[in-house]
Amino acid sequence: MSAKPINEYSGKELLYRSLEHVQALSKPKAIQLDEESNFTNVIQSCEWIKADKKGVIKPDQLIKRRGKHSLVKIGSIEELNKWFNEKKGQYIQIDKTNGRLSRFILEPFVEHSQKDELYVAIYSQMYHDVIMFLEEGGVDIGDVDQKARKLLVPVKEKDEDMKLNDNELNELLGKNLDTAKKSLVLPFIKELYEVYKRNHFTYLEINPLVVCSGKIYILDLAAKLDETASFLCSELWKTRDGEEVEFPAPFGRDLAKEEKYIAELDAKTGASLKLTILNRSGRIWTMVAGGGASVVFTDTICDLNGASELANYGEYSGDPSESQTFEYAKTILSIMTEGNPHPKGKVLIIGGSIANFTNVAATFKGIINAIETFAEKLRTHKVVIFVRRGGPNYQGGLPSRLDIPIHVFGPETHMTSIVGAALGVKPIPEASLAPHTTGQFLLTPGHVDKSESSYFTNSKI
């Protein structure tokens, strides 16, 4: 499971689209605005704002507690327009994060009282889905984890075996909710949970859920989807207008075009391709196979005081094809070789743990093709490459073709030992002396004959 947050607009659109048949639920069409939007022009086609004359606008950028941070504005069209133009493009501090307000959501204002506000949340654990309910809601709800009642739904192999019954829901809703509201909320939660399962949500919080005048209103929402289910939900994860759901970057960090490209590749494959750019001008770059290995390499770089020069974080795994690995490597090398050469040159660490199924030679072909494509730029930027990899066919895939310094090691060399060498704080490890192994214990019960040749030699490609 890879739980990824979605913005409020996308979350509401998913629910409204799936709950179209629920008559009691109000399903207004919200308006999205960005910092380039002209407020007056955007609202021209909006019928509800002309009729209601009052709306609510707030940033839609995965910011928590927007009300507490004075980031929710209720008012007339003129007041909303003024507030939007004051806030768009503005840099603000949320806790320890500094970011720019660039995306907003505009919705109808719902007149209601405090007693109409409720709280509903659903989240997934390993063996249960948990449904939470509290007959209080809003910004001053307090410690909801302590106050809310919970219903645990055991995870079954088939979703249809995870149905909610009225007795369970009546107990969840408690005795303090009046009969009229309970008659609306009970079937709503039952339908909401079906949508939660069908759309592969991992987290869904509605606060407040307003029930008044015989209608249900979703005023604020936070949601996460299981990104690994994208191939199952390509048609479900769309708005009512047919737009695909986006997975935005966290507040304070806008995705670079290269990160967006890799995310698009990742969404179209069963393999895993991840890239986060930390410092475009950094001199230490990594291209790591495996999520666990990427953590180990990155931690080691930071431990050896390389954090300030660490340029990226990411991984490729799940047996990506040669073409996918080529695109991944090409993207990293394009950023690495942009601009003026670094006075100290740059380092590329290509590493990973011992693969249990990935054809290492095939993935290396994609990397080698990318290196060949960028060979001249790599030489210009004085890039030195360190490789440590092991797995099926790990001996192949690294021909001697290009005049680029490369140090290559197999599974007999610790993953982290090449990091110290790449950073220049430790000597370069000796070349492999055990060509026919895919792993070697530290306490080797015998002597390795140094006359054996190695498939990997420290050389140039």
N, C-alpha and C positions, 0 to 999 in steps of 0.2 A: 504494500500500500504506500502510495506517495500522496499525502494530503496537501493539496494546494488551495490557498484562499482565492476566492473570486470576489469581484466588487459587488456592492449592494444592488446596482442596476441589474447585473447578470443574474444574481441570486433570485431577485423578485421576478424577473422575466421567466426563469425556469419554473418557478412555482406557479405563476399565473397561467403559463402555457399548459402545465400538467393538471392544474386544478380548474380548468375552464368550466367544467361541469358543476362546480360548487357554487350554487346561486348566492349563498349568503356572503361569499367573499368578494370584497371590492377589488377590482383589478384595473386601477388607473394606468394610463400610459405615461411613464415618467419621461422627462427630457434630459438628455445628456448634453453637457457643455464642457468645452475645454478652454484653455486660456486664449485660444485664437477665435473663439466664438463671439459673434455679435448678438448680444442678448435679445435685442429688439427683433432682429431678423429671425432668430431661432424660434421664438414663441409665436410667430405669425400664424402658423398652422395648428397651434395648440388650442383645441376647443374648450377644454376644461378650465384653463386659466382665464379665458375670456368670460366664462360663465361664473366661476367662483370668485374671481377678482382677488384671491388670496392664495398664497402658496408657501412652500417650505423649500429652501435650498441649503445644501451642505456639500462639503467635499466628499468625493467617492474614491478614496485612495487607501483603503484598509487602515484608516485611522480609528483607534479605539477612543471611546468616551468623548465623542465630538461635542456633545452638549456641555460637558464639564470644561471644555477648552474654548467655549464661545464660538463654535464653528457651525452652529445651526441658526439660520435666520428665518423667521416667520414674518410675513408682511405682504403688502400690496405689490403689484407688478413694478411700480416705481421704486419701492424700497428694496425689492429683491434685485432689481437691475443695478441700483447703486451699490449694494453690498457685494454683488458678484464682481463688478468692475474694480472695487477696492481690494478684494481678496485674491483675484486671479493673478498668478505669477508671484505672489507674495511668499517669502520664505518665513517659515515658522518653526519653533522648537517644540517637539512633543517628547517629553521625558528627555532622553539623551540623543534623540534623533532630530536632525535639522533637514527640512525638505521644502520643496516648492509646491504650492497649491496649483494644480494644473487640470484637475478633472472634477466636475460637479454633477450633482443629480438634483433635479427640480421636480417636485411633486405637489399634488393638491394638499391643502391644509385640512385636517380632520378635526372638527370641533368636538371636544370630549372633556370629561372630568377625570381626576386622578383615579377614582374608583373603577373606571372603565378599563384601566391598564392591567394587562396580565403578562406573564412570562412563560415562554415555551422554548425548550431546547432539546435537541436530539444529538447524541454523539456516539461514536463506535469504539468499543473496546475489543480485545481479542476474542472473548467468548460471549459478550453481550452487546446489544445496543441499549443505550440508556436514554429514557425519555424523562425530562424534568418539567415540572409545572409548579407555578406559584401564582396565587390570586393577587399578586402585586406586580407592578412593573415600572419601567421608567428609569431615569438616571440615578434616582436615590434608592434603588432596590436593596442595596447593602450586599451582604455575603450570601449570594443566592445558593451557593453550594451547600451551605448549612441550613438554609431556610426552606428550599424547595423540596417537594416530594419527588420520589424517583420510582420509575418502573423499569425493571431490567427484563429485556427480551432476549432469551438465549439464541445464539446464532445457530442456524440450521443450514444444511446443505442447499435446500431450496427455499427461496424467498416466500413462496406460498405457504410454507409451514411456519412462518413467523407472523401470523395474523394477531391483531389485538382484539380482545373481546370486551364487551361493554362493562362487565364486572371489574376488570382490571382498570379500565379507564375511569370508572366512577370512583374507585378508590384513589386513583392518582389525582383526580380533580378535587377530592375532599368534600367537606360539608359546608364550606363557607361561600361557595359559588352559588348564586341564586339559580333557580330552576330554568328560567328563560335563557340565561347565558350558557348554562350547562348543556342545554339542548342544541346550542350552536357549536360550542367548543368541542364536545365529545366527538361528533362525527368529523369535525374538521381535523382534529389530531389523528384520528384513524386514517383519513385520506392523506394527511401530511406525511405520515410514516410510510405509506405505500410509495409516495413520490420520492421520499428519502432513499428508500431501497432501490427503486427502479433507476434513479439517476446517479446512483453510487456516491451519494453524499457521505462524508465522514464526520461532518459537524454542521449543525444548523441551529442558529439561535435567533429567536424573534423576541425583541424587547424594545418597545412594548408591542404586544398584540392587543389591539383595542377592540372591544365588543360593545357596541352601543346602537340603539335604534334598530335592532334586528339585523345588523350587518357586522362583518368581521373586517378589520383593517390591519394590514402588516405595515407598521410605521417604520420600524428599523430592523435591519437583518444583517447577520454575519454568517458566512457559509464557507465550507471547504469541500472540494470534490476529490475523489481518488483518481489522480491523473492517469494511473495505469489502466483505468477502464475506458480511456478515450476511444479505443478502437471499437468498444461495444456501444458507446454512447454518442457516436458522431452525429446522429440525427436528433438525439434527445437534447444534447447540449447546445441548443439554439434558442434565440429569443423568438418572440411572436412574429418578428419581422424576418426571421430566417438568418440572423447574424450569429456567427459562432461565438461561444463564450470565450472570454479572454482570461488568462491567468496573469494578472498584473504583478509588477515588481512591488516589493514592500515600499511603504512610504519612505521617502528620502533616498530612494535608489531607482533611477529610471534605467530601463534596459537599453543597452547599446544595440545597434543594428546587428552586430555579430551574435550577440546573445539571443536576440529574437530569431535569427536564422537557425541557430543550433536548436532552439526550442521547437521550431517548426519541423526540423528534421526528426527530433526526438518523438514528436507527436505522431509521426508517420511510420514508425518502426517499432518492432517488438524489442529491439535492443535499447540500451540506455545511452544517451548522449547529453552531457551536461557541461555548461560553460558559464563561469562567472568571472568577469574582468575586474580585478582589484586595482590594478595600477598599469595603465597603458604604456607608461614609460619605464616600467620596471625591467630589470635585466635577468630575473630568474623566472623561467617559464616551465610549466609542467604539462605533460601529455600522458595521463595515467590511466591504466586499464583497471577498473574495479573501484567501487565506491569506498570500500574499506582501505584499499591501498592509497587512494587519494588523500584520505585523512592522515595516514601514517606519513606519507611524503611531506604533506603540508606542515604537520606538527614538527617534523624533524627540521624542516627549513626554518621555522620560527624559533625552535630551540637553539639553532646555530646562528641566531641573530640575523636571519635573512628576511624577516617579515617586511621590512621597509622596501625591499627590492622585489618582493614576490608579486608577480604580474597577474596571475590568474589562479582559479581553482575550478576543478571539474573532473570529469571521468568519462570514459567510454567503456561499456561492458555489455554483456548479454549477446556476445557473438555478432557484432555488427558486420555488415558486408564490406568488401574491399572498397566499394564506391562510397559507402557511408563514412568509413574511416578516412578516406581521402578528403572528403568534404570537411570533416571535423578537423583534420590536421591542417588543411589548407586555410581554414578560417583562423586558426591560432597563428600560423606562420605569417599570414597577411598582416595581423596586428603587430606581431613581433618585429617585423621588418619595415614598419612604417616610420616615417620621419627620419631624423638624422641619427647616424650610428652612435651608440653609447660609447663613451671614451674607454670604458673597461671591457667592452664587448658584452655579449649576452650568453646565457647558458640555457639549454633546453634539456630537461630531464624527461626521458621517455621510460616509464616504469610500470610495474605492476607486480602483483603476487603471482603464485603459480596457478595458471589457468587450469580448470578441470575439464573444459570442453571447447573453449575458444581455439580455433586454428590460428596460432600465433603468426605463422608465416603469412597467412592470408591477410590478417589485419596489418602486418608490417608492410605488405605490398602497397596498401593504401597510403601508409605513412611515407614510404620511400618515394612513391609517385609524387606526393606533395613536396617532399624535400627536393626532388629533381626539378619540380616546377619553380621552386623558390631558391634554387642553388646559388644563382648569382647574388641575390639579395642577402642570403645567409652569409656568403663570403664577405660581402660589403660590411655587414654588421658584426663580423668576427664572432659568429656563433659557434660555440663548442657544444657537442651533443653527448650526453651520457645515457646509455641504455641498460636497463636491467629488466629481464623478462624471462619467464619459464612457462612451459606448457607444451601441448601437442605441437610438434614441428617447430619448436622454438629455435632450432639451429638454422632454419632457413630464413630467407627474406631480407638479408642485409648484404647485398653484393658490394664489391669495391668499385665504385664508379666515379665518385665525385671528390673533389679536393676540399673536403670539409672535415675538420677534426672530430672524431667520434671514438668513444670508449665504450665497449660493449661487454656485458657480463650476463651470465646465465643464472639459473636458480641456486647455484652453489654460493653466490654472493648475497649477503644480506641486502634487502631493499634499501635500507637507510644508509648503508656504507657509501653508496655513490653520491649521496647528497653532500656529505662533508667534502668529498673530492671535488664535486661540481662548484661548491662555494669557496674552494681553495683553502679550507681550514684543516683538511686531512689529506694524507697522501692517497694517490690513486691506487685502489686495490689491485692485487696481482690478477692476471688473466686467468680464465677458467682452466682447470686441469682435469675436469671430470666431464667429458663430452657426452657420455651416454646416460646421464642421470637427469631426472626432472626434479631432484631434491637431494640434499645431502645433510646429514645430521652434523651438529657441531662436534660431537664426540665420535669421530670416525674410527671404527674398530680395525684400523689397518693403515698401511702407508700407500699413498697415491704415487704411482710411478710417474715421475716428472718427464719421462720420455714420451708419454702419451701426448698426442697432438690435440689441440683444442679447436672446436668448430668456431669459437668466438675468439678473436684476437683484437687487441687494441690497435686500431689502424685508422684508415680514413676511408670514407665512402665517396 
